[in-house]
Amino acid sequence: MSIEVSGRRSLDVEASAVGLAEREAARWAARAGVTVRELRDLGEAHAVIALLVEIWGRPDNPLITVEFLRALTKAGNYVAGAYDGDRLIGVCIGFHEEPAARTLHSHIAGVAPGLAGRGTGMALKLHQRAWALARGIVAVEWTFDPLVSRNAYFNIVKLGALPVEYLPNFYGPMHDAINGGDDTDRLLVRWELLSPRVRAACSGTPGERPAAGPSSRRVAAPADIEALRVHDGAAARSWRHRLRDELEPLMAAGGRVVDFDRELGYLVRLAGAHPDPEQIRRTP
């Protein structure tokens, strides 16, 4: 299987770094058994919308329209898909943000129901990383629901992205198959594409995990919030408020999330603690 990364080459990122990123993306695509490429034509746009409806279950209110998707591609933004043969099974969409031409906001990423766990998401994100570096973009940001432990682990541990801001009820209630009408608290993460932490994660050899200590605190997260929303909505909402009440003030006071453990939850380095040289602080 393969990836396709096309477009202009940047003079701001060394060609060797871009080439390595492309090889790492190709390796992950091969492991997942998918082909990842940019999507540009009208038929592909319709296929993207159909997949997003399948994932989020919002046929009457899709996350994005065909028309807007076409505008994004025409303006040179990032729209890519992962294919298993001729079937589109994953999609990732991003657009440029400030500072102009240096940061990409990755707005939507999803994999077809029942196909999680084979590495398609990793293949898509590494394709996005290679695409960004080829254009001189050195950081990617996106949001995720901090209650979804598998996404927290994927973003923070597998990819090496680090949370920089807690956003309470960012989108307002979303009534779909994933959010279930709950408040849409989100963590904004920043993926510094050339940092040692991210380079190690993308190579498949992440460094030693940060250890808990007197200058850190654990914040628990549910094992499977999506199942809980289906079977016990009240308990799911209780988790939302519990995590918000603990994590938001810690981050607002200068605490930094530095790790996530699927059993223990978030590891937060408290404000005033000795700084971690790998910790990323968002800059204007």
N, C-alpha and C positions, 0 to 999 in steps of 0.2 A: 504494500500500500504506500501512499505517497502524500506529499503536500505540494501545493503550488503557491508561491509567494511572488507576486508580480508588482510592478510599479517602479517609481523613481528610486534611485539609490541616494542615500544621504551622505554628505561629506562630513557630518558631525559625529558619526559613529564609525569606528574602525571596521573595515571590511571583514577582518578576521572575526570580530564579535558577531557581525551579521551572519557570516557563513556558519559559525558554530551554532548560533541560534536556529538556523534553518536545518542543520543536521540533527540537532536535538529534537526539533519538531517532527522531522521525518521519522526519527526512531520511535517516538511515542505514537505516531500515527500507525506505523507498522505493527507495534505491539497491540494496538486497539483493533487492528484489522479494518481501518477506514482510510479513505482518501479525503483530505481536507483542502478546500480551495475557496477562492473568492466567488461570490454569487453576484451576477450583474444584470441578467436579462429578466424580462417580464415574467416568463414562465417560472423561473427560479424564485422570484419574489412571491408569487402565488403559493409555491411549495413551502416557502418559509412561513407564511401566514398560516397555512394548514397545519404545519407542525406545531406552531405556537399554540394554536387552538387545541390541538391534541394534548399538549403538555399542561396548559393552564385551565382548559375547559371553559373558555369564554367566547363562544361563537358570536354572541351579540355585542360584545365589547372587547375586541382583540387588543392585545398589548400595543400593536403597531399596525398601521394600514399599509396596503400595497403602495398607495401613492406616496406616503412618507418614506417608505423603504426605498422606493425608486429615487426620491430626492436625495436621500443619504448617499446612495451609491454614486449618483451623478456628481455630487459635491466632493467625492474622494474620501468618504468615510469607510469604516471597516464593516463589511458584511461577509461572513464566511459560513460554509456548511461542511458537515462531515457526512460522507456517503459510505454506506455499506453496499457495494455494488452500485445499483441504480437508485437505491432508496436513501433519501435524506433522513438521517437519524439524529442530527445535532446541528445547532445553529448558534452563532455568536455575533452580536451587533454592537458596534461602538462608534462614537463620534468625537471629534476634536474638542478639547476644552482649554481654558486658560491654564498656564501660559500658552499662547498660541503656538501650535506646531511642536510642542514639547511633551504634552500630556494627552492621553486618550481616555475618554470615559466609556467604559464597557457597560452598556445599559442592559442588555439581555443576553443570557446564555442558557441553553436548555438542551436536554437529551430526551429522546422519545421514551415514553413510559415503558418500563420493563427492561430497558437497556443500560441502566446505570451500573457502574461497577466494572465495566470492561476497558475503561481508559479513554473513552471518547471525549469527555470533558477536558482531560489533561491534554489530549491531542489538539483540541480547539484552542485552548489557552496558549499553548506553546506556538501554534501557528500565528496567533494574534501577537505574541511577543516578537517573533521573527519579522512579521509585517511591520510592526511599529518601529523596531530598530532600523529596518531598511529605510525608513523615512525620517530618521533622526529623533524619533519619539523615545524618551528614556523612562517614562513612567506611565502606568495605567491605573486608573481608579475605578472602583465599582462598589455597589452596595449589596449587602445580603442580610437575611433575617438572622439575628444572633441566636434565636432559639433553635435553628436547624443545625444540629451538631455535625452532621456529615458535611455540610457546606463550610462550617467553621473550620473543621479539620482540613478539608481540601484547600481552602483559601490560605490559611495561616501556616499549616505544616507542609502540605504537599507543594504549594506554589511559593511559599515564602512571603506572601503579602502580609502587611501589618495594618491593623485598625488605627485610624487617625481621628475618628469622630463618631459619636453616638447620635443618631437622628431619630427622635421619638415620633411615631406615627407619621412617617415621612410622606407616604402617598395617600394617607387617609385609609379607611376600611376598604379592603378589596375582597369582593365576593366571588371567589373562584375556587377551583379544585385544590389549590395549594394553600392559600391564605385563610380560607374559610370565614371571611368577614371579620377577622381579628384586626386589631391595630397593627399598622405596618411599621413598627420600629425597625431601623436598619443600622448596621455598622458600615461606615465608609472605610474601605481599605485602600491602601496605596501599594502598588507593586513596582518597586524600583528595579527596573529591568537589568541593570548592570551591577547591582550591589552584590557583594560576596554571598550574602544569604540567598538571594534569588538565583544566582549562578549555580550555587551548590544544589539547590532544590531542583532546578531544571536539568541538571546533569544526573539526577537520581542518587546523589550522595550528599544529603543534607547534613549539616554539622550537628554538634552536640546540642540537645534541647536545653533551654534555660531551666534552671532549678528554682524551686520555691524557697523562700527564706524570710527573714524578719522584715525585709523591705518590700514584700510582695503579698498579694492576697489572691485567693481562689474565688471565682464566681461560678457557681454551678449552672449547668444547662441541662435540659431534659434529654433523655436518650433518643426519643422519637416523637417530636412535637407534631408531626403530620398525622401519625396514627392517633395521638391523643386528641387532636382536633376533631377527628371523626367519632371517637368513642366517648370522649368526656370534654365537651367544650368548656365547661366551667373550670376544670383543672388546667386546660390549655391557657385560658385567659389569666388564671392565677400565676402561671409561669411567666407570662408576659410582664405583669406588674412587678413580680419578684425580681426578675433579671434587670428590668429597667431601673428599679429602685436601688439596686446594688451597683450596676455597671456604669450607668450614666453619670452619677455624681463622682465616681472615682476618676473617670476620664475627663470630666469637666474641671476637676481639681488638678489635672496634669498627670494623672496615672496613665500608663501605657500598657496595652495588651501586648504581651511578648510571646505567648504560646497558647495552645489549646490542647487539652487532653480529653479523649472521648468519655472517660469515666469521671474525671475531676473537674472539667469545665475550663474556663478561661483563667490564665495566669496573668495578673496585673502587677506590673512594677509600680509602686506607689510614687507619688510626686516627691521630689527631693532625694530619691535613691540615686546611687551611683549610676550614671547613664550607661546603657548598653551601646557600644559602637555600632551594632547592627540595627539599633532601633531607628525607625524612620519617623521624622516629624514632618508634617505637611507644611510646605512653604507657600506663600501667596504667589 
